[in-house]
Amino acid sequence: MSLLEIENLRTTFDTHVGKVQAVRGVNLRVGEGETVGIVGESGCGKSVSMLSVLHLLPDYARISADTMRFDGTDLTKLSPRMFRKISGDQIGMIFQDPMTSLNPLFTIGDQLVEPLRIHKGMSKAKAREVVLERLRMVEIPDPESRMKQYPHELSGGMRQRIMIAMAIMCNPRLIIADEPTTALDVTIQAQILDLLVSLQKQLGTAVIMITHDLGVIAGMCSRVLVMYGGVVVEEGTVREIFYEPRHPYTWGLLRSIPQKSGVKKKLVPIPGSPPDLIAPPPGCPFAARCPHAMNVCTSALPEMRPLSDSHCARCYLMDEGAPKVTWEGSRA
């Protein structure tokens, strides 16, 4: 049985200009101890999908799903009070911007002690011992002094380590990491990713990694969902996505990655802009930007088609009568 199981997740925002269909039928399964990546450009719906699961969206968000279960518990039927017993305890989240996620009015120690007091019922002294242990796990130097400091007194990398410590504070079974290396320099990014990999192996926690960086996906994840325009357009193992991609949007993402080899190769950007999700196109959301689009691509959204037990894609190029196109973009 999957630890997290989501079927047909839909999230719509009621705004003054119309209904923004941010997530349009996402399916996701995460097993115990598994690391799953969700990749796509800004606005594709990857962060909103996970915030929908955690009930962290504003009141004008409308969330529905055929199935939304965590460890067999139906999350759609829980009261806010019951859900809070799971969120923060069994599910931890590392937010994108630690500076705006941490409260500037409270010390680091006060903010880290709070979840242990709420979820575990610990005394203040016992909670402080656990906090110090977690700070050492995330390699915070001199944790006793750091607990007395405020968020603005720490560097960006240090604040991100604090957020990771907060996410693992209650020994969660699932951690959702939303762009955890955003706005950090390359060296600190590598340190944070190495830390996440180490903690995941040490604690056996399942991880959902949300990112636009396929390099992060390659180094951390075993399985990948590629999102575009509020839908999942391809899903597979890391090897399948990197070496056997089948959707043109995945091809575009791969061609935009700088190569490590000494051969100079020009990066190929994806032309155009993402679709307007107030009035999403009836067909494939990537059709307007796809160099291989056919008439059928603009008329109806293609079904997710299986390619193997672990690999599937949503593209009409997989039809028997469609032109044969390789992921490098040349017609056979």
Buried (B, 14 or more C-beta within 10 A) or exposed (E): EBBBBBBBBBBBBEEEEEBBBBBBBBBBBBBBBBBBBBBBBEBBBBBBBBBBBBBEBEEEBBBEBEBBBBBEEEBEEBEEEEBBEBBBBBBBBBBBBBBEBBEEEBBBBBBBBBBBEBBBEBEEEBBBEBBBEBBEBBBBEEBEEBBEBBBEEBEBBBBBBBBBBBBBBBBBBBBBBBBBBBEBEEEBBEBBBEBBBEBBEEBEBBBBBBBBBBEBBBBBBBBBBBBBBBBBBBBBBBEBBBEBBBBBBBBBBBBEEEEEEEEEEEEEEBEEEBBEBEEBBEBBBBBBBBEBBBEBBEEEBBEBBEBEEEBBBBBBBBEEEBEEBEBEEEEE
